[in-house]
Amino acid sequence: MYKRLRANALPATLRQGVLVDHAGVPRFWATVWVTLSLSDAASSSAERKLRFLDSLYCHADSMMGCGALDAAIHRIDVASLASILESWFVSIVNRGASTPNDEARWRVAIA
């Protein structure tokens, strides 16, 4: 789930969007990615990409259990990552009418 950090105690550079799991714990690799890759992006662009990435996290959670994507990235478990990405791609393609967001969603996941 997408959450925006707004606490005044945080430095301005850390007041950004993050992804959290169902218990409110930040998604580790998504937080690293947004901090390193999206720090200069416009807030609306970063939010859009995080929402796309959240759908991948939710898909992985439903497929392999809570935290599966972070665990697979941490272990560099290529087989699990491939399975998650392939299944997610199939779910995007099988939704019906394709939209420009479908390709953007896929590119964010690959990044």
Buried (B, 14 or more C-beta within 10 A) or exposed (E): EBEEEEEEEEEEEEBBBBBBBEEEEBBBBBBEBBEEEBEEBEEEEBBBBBBBBBBBBBBBBEBBEBBBBBBBBEEEBEEBBEBBBEBBBEEBEEEEEEEEEBEEBBEBBEE
